[in-house]
């Protein structure tokens, strides 16, 4: 599957220009799946330490308007997150868009930071603690939203469930770029899946771009830069099974543990029978 990652600003004038460039890129590369940054299209509400109803409502309207333009990318699937009100509660919700189904909700962000510049706990309610597998056609994917890249316990389940790609919309700074890339590498190796992430960007470095595609073997296949803010990679799903089969992933599978226990018990039984 041909997957595109991007770095996008949220300031509307800059976003309009970047969007035009992204649409041109996805058309030229015949992108099948496009991953957008975390809460693309709206201002970074979480930079303020107090919830503001007016700003929240404006963000909801702005996000909804931009979601109506996803078809301009010409892709079969678009994945991202959005601010949304569900039953009077605010969430950061993942979604997948396709021409046939429009916007379909995925899981909602569960692990929310609460620190200067990232007051997400004050803007969103915790979402879904489960990290299931989703599908985009033939592709099986997980969704770890920004901070949730550090939820290392989720990768074992992805490996067990044979998830092929872990998608991670982000809003992370330029100063922490190396740190985030390192957890992307760990996540790819541990889950046996491609780690795919798109990040917000701005001129101040508050959001640092550097979106990526990392192979299940931990090889960084592509990253974005200010000069090249979009990158497209053919993810070889046919070769994925072979790539994920190596150490250390196979060590941790339940099937292997059960088989090892069974073999050990059989060996002990054989020793006891021989002894008698």
Secondary structure, 3 states (H helix, E strand, C coil): CEEEEEEECCCHHHHHHHHHHHHHHHHHHCCCEEECCCCCCCCCHHHCCCCCHHHHHHHHHHHHHHHCCHHHHCCCEEEEEEEEEECCEEEEEEEEEECCCEEEEEEECCCCCEECCEEHHHCCCCCCCCCCCEEECCEEEEECCHHHHHCCCHHHHHHHCCCCEEEEEECCCCCCHHHHHHHHHHHHHHHCCEEEEEEEECCCCCCECCCEEECCCCCEEEECCCCCCEEEEECCHHHHHHHHCCCCHHHHCHHHHHHHHHHHHHHHHHHHHHHC
